[in-house]
Amino acid sequence: MKEKLLKLVMDRKFFTKIFVSIAIVSFIGVFSIAFVYQQYFRKVLTDNEIYRVQRSIDQAALNLDNQMYRIVSNVHYFFEYSGNESRFMKLRTGDSAEAADDRSWAENTLGAYRMQYSSELESAFFLLRDRRAGGAETLFYDPELDPVPDMDYREMSWYKDFLSGSVNFWSQPTQELLFYQDRSMTTIYLTMARYDAEGKDGILVIRLNGKMFNDAFRLLVTRDLNIELLNASGQIVYSSLAPAELYDSRDDIRMDSTLSQSGFRIQAHIKKSYIEETVSKIRIIQPFILVLVVLMTLFISVILSLSLVRPIKKLLRLMKQAELGDLDVRFNGKYADEVGVLGNGFNRMLATMTDSIEKAHRAEMDKLSAEVKQRDATLHAMQNQINPHFLYNTLEVINCQAILNEVPSVSRMSKALADFFRYSVDDPMAEVELKVEAAHVATYLDIQHERYPDIEIDMDGVSEFGEYPILKLTLQPVVENAFKYAFQGSRDYYLRIYAEDVDDDSYALFVEDNGEGMEEERIEEINRRFESPPGDSRAGIGLANVHSRLRLKYGGAYGLSMQESMSGGILVRILLPKGRENVENSDR
């Protein structure tokens, strides 16, 4: 029974086995987590909801505290630090012109201050009491303020505190108002008193706009969350409940937050039923979350199964292609797992097979090519035994005829051609002394002189280096290249050939012209072709062949390079070694 069950399982497709395994493990984990989550869900949600409300209240308290601190700072700056205090205490009263000017200044200053902070202040006024005039009092206020008729400021609490000398910066919560613009039902005053300043007493009174307390908590207050703002004495400055509204706080959760700058305190009462109702609403979505998690588990199981099976199926497909003879296939594994190791082994096996086949093919082709080259070499050798002698004899006949017919230019040309071809047909990889190569170039220049008689030739800079070795037919192709491409116009041209020491082991030959030159991109392209490996067919012919022969003979450090000359033409530099190796003598 056990073997049958095992066979039943193992005979399934690899994808099925992987998918079922991942799904079973995932479901066990999901339902275990769901069970534990259900046990602690209610407490965690309750604590989180209380914490969220507390954070919101703390943030609102911080914002209000910062706003009140800014108001207090502004009041101190307005009255004490700006110099207005001494000016207010020196205000003149009476009917004189000076007194009228002082009153105008005081009213305008108070009006400007109130308008600057109109969203936070309802009214601002200053009371001056002159002891020298029997305690006469003068009230200064913004002319835009409208006093309430029959409202006597002497009945107000701030005035009584002023007379008794017990003025506090924060007044007690009050509903007193002096102007129609004092719209808040309950608020507090900011008071700053000064006594006996040259026989005068004064007090600055600022009524705060109670709306800023309501705005601070407007987004938090609900029928289930009530907030009270209390001063340092525990008196209610603001409450979200109407004065006549009854409130039962026996079954509430209380949260406190203190305003560090002003010393005020916030008390918040949130109903437990609200917290429980919120938690219950969230718990309703639990079944949907569970279904969603199950679907996501199935989806992830499918994705994981496919990610595991797909590389194996790809490897099997490539193996079948290789069996049919396609050895160019390769497994591109992204990861270094077991499948990636198998794929790399498969790639190495195919690479080894392909390399062996290519080696066998190249060996066969090399054998055929050698046979063809052998036949071509035999034929070429036979031709070389006939052509040079025929060519030399023909040129000698022309020379004799020219002498008999008294045509010295033809005689000179035929003799120069004979010398030129005799030098050229010998071994091109042989070394000669520089003076021999220079003599060959001089012969070539004699021939070209018949065609270009106006070109100035300078080879004086070569004679001092005549004993140094050079590969045969190195200099002449470079000179020929100048005649072929540089001298295309009708102006005066020159060709200069000279040599310089480079170091103890090397010297350089230079072929410089003032010809038509070429573009910088073309020069860079030619120098790149010079960097091709020796014997590379892509290097081209002409100068590239000279460069390749030098590198084959002396190594990669030697060869040709090209640049623009000072006169706008071309300067070719040929780097050569000073050491001698099988140098042929010119007297052979």
C-alpha positions, 0 to 999 in steps of 0.5 A, a space after each residue: 500500500 505504501 509503495 502504491 501510494 508513493 508511486 501514485 505521488 511520484 508519477 505525477 508531473 513535476 509541476 503538480 508535485 511542487 504546486 501541491 507541496 507549496 500549497 499545503 505548507 502555505 495553507 498550514 501557515 496561513 490558518 495557523 497565523 489566522 488562529 493566533 491573530 483571532 485570539 489577540 485581534 480584539 485587544 490589539 485593535 482596541 489598543 491601536 485605536 486608543 493610541 491613534 486617538 491619543 496621537 491625534 489629540 497630542 498633535 492638536 495640543 502641540 499645534 495649539 501650544 505652538 500657536 499660543 506661544 507665538 501669540 505670547 511672543 508677539 505680545 511681548 515683542 509688541 509691548 516690551 522689545 519694540 519700545 512701545 512700552 515706554 511710549 505708551 506709559 508716556 502718553 499725554 492726556 487732555 485736550 492739547 494738540 500734543 495729547 491728540 497726537 499721542 492718542 492718534 499714535 496709540 490708536 493707530 498702533 493698537 489698530 495695526 497690531 490687531 489687524 496684523 493678528 485679526 484671526 487670533 485677537 478680537 480686541 486690544 486696548 491700553 488703559 493709562 491711569 495718572 496718579 498725579 492727576 488724581 487717578 484720572 484714567 484714559 482708555 486707548 483702543 483701535 478706532 475701528 472697535 465699537 464699544 458696547 453701550 453701558 458696558 463699564 470696564 471698571 466692572 471687569 475682572 482684569 480691571 479689578 486685578 489691575 487696581 489690586 496689583 495682582 495682574 497675571 499674564 493669563 486671565 481667568 476664563 471669562 465671558 466679559 466683553 467691551 466691544 461688539 467685535 468681541 464675538 467669543 462667548 468664553 475666552 481669556 485675556 492677555 494682560 501686561 501691567 506696569 506701575 508707577 512709571 513717572 507717576 503713571 500706571 498702565 495695562 495692555 489688555 488683549 482679548 483672544 479669539 476663542 474660535 482658535 480653540 474650536 478650530 484646534 479641535 474641530 476635526 477631532 470632536 465627535 458625539 463620542 469624543 469630547 475635549 476640554 481645555 483647562 488652564 493651569 488652575 483647572 478652569 475650563 477655557 474651552 469645551 466641545 459641549 454646550 454649556 447646558 449639555 449634560 455629559 456622562 463620563 462614567 463609562 469613558 476612557 480619559 486621555 490627558 495632554 499638557 501644553 508645555 509652553 502655556 501650562 494649559 491641559 487638555 482632557 479628552 473623554 472617548 466612549 468605550 462603546 465607540 472604540 468597541 464599535 470601531 473594532 467591530 467594524 474592522 472585524 467584519 472584513 476579517 473573512 474577506 481578508 482570509 479569502 483574499 489571503 487564500 487566493 494570494 497563497 494559491 497565486 504565489 504557489 502557482 508562480 513559485 511552482 512555475 519558476 521552479 519548473 520552467 528552467 527544467 523544462 527549458 533544459 529538457 527542450 534544449 537537450 532534445 534540440 541537441 540530440 537532433 544536431 543543433 549544437 548552437 543552443 545554450 542554456 541561459 540560467 539566471 541563478 546559481 542553483 542546482 538547475 543552473 549548475 546542470 545548465 552550465 554543465 550542459 553548455 560546457 559539454 556542447 562547447 567541448 563537442 563544438 570545439 572538437 568538431 571545429 578543430 577537426 574541420 579546420 585541420 581538414 581545411 588546413 590540409 587542403 589549403 596546404 596542398 593548394 598553396 604547394 601547387 601555387 608555390 610551384 607554379 609561381 617559382 617556375 614563373 619567377 625563374 622566367 619573368 625576372 630574366 626576361 624583364 632584365 633582358 628587355 630593359 637592357 635591350 632598351 638601354 642599348 637602343 637608347 645609347 645607340 640612338 643617343 637618347 640619354 633620358 630613355 637610357 637612364 630610365 631603363 637602367 633605373 627601372 632594371 635596378 628597381 625591379 632587381 631590388 624588388 624581386 628579392 626576398 621581401 623579408 630580408 634585412 638590409 642597411 638603411 643606406 641600401 634601402 635609401 639608394 633604392 628609394 633614390 632610384 625610385 625618385 629618379 624615375 618619378 623625377 621624369 614625371 614630377 620634375 618640380 617636386 623638391 626632394 630632401 634625403 640629407 637626414 638619412 646618411 648618418 644612420 646608413 649603417 642601421 638595419 631596415 627591412 627591405 622595401 620598407 621606405 619605398 612604399 611610403 614614398 610611393 604613397 606620397 606621390 600617389 595621394 599627396 601631390 595632386 595640385 599645381 602648387 610647389 611641393 616638397 618631400 623630406 626623408 630624415 631619421 632621428 634617434 629614439 633611444 639606445 635600442 631604436 631609431 625612427 625614419 620620417 617621410 614628410 610632405 606638404 601635400 593635400 593631407 587628409 581629414 583627422 578622422 581618416 588619419 585615426 582610421 589608418 592608425 587603428 588599422 595599423 593596430 590590427 594583428 600581424 597578417 590580419 587581412 583586414 589591415 588592407 594593403 600598401 602602408 598597412 602591409 609594410 606595418 604588418 611586415 615590420 611587426 612580424 619581423 621585429 615585434 609589436 613595438 615597431 611599425 608605422 604611425 601617421 599624423 598631420 605635418 606642420 605644413 598641412 601634409 602628412 608625416 609618416 613615422 617608421 620606428 625600427 630597431 638599431 640591432 642588426 639581424 642578417 643584414 644584407 650588404 649592398 655590395 653583393 
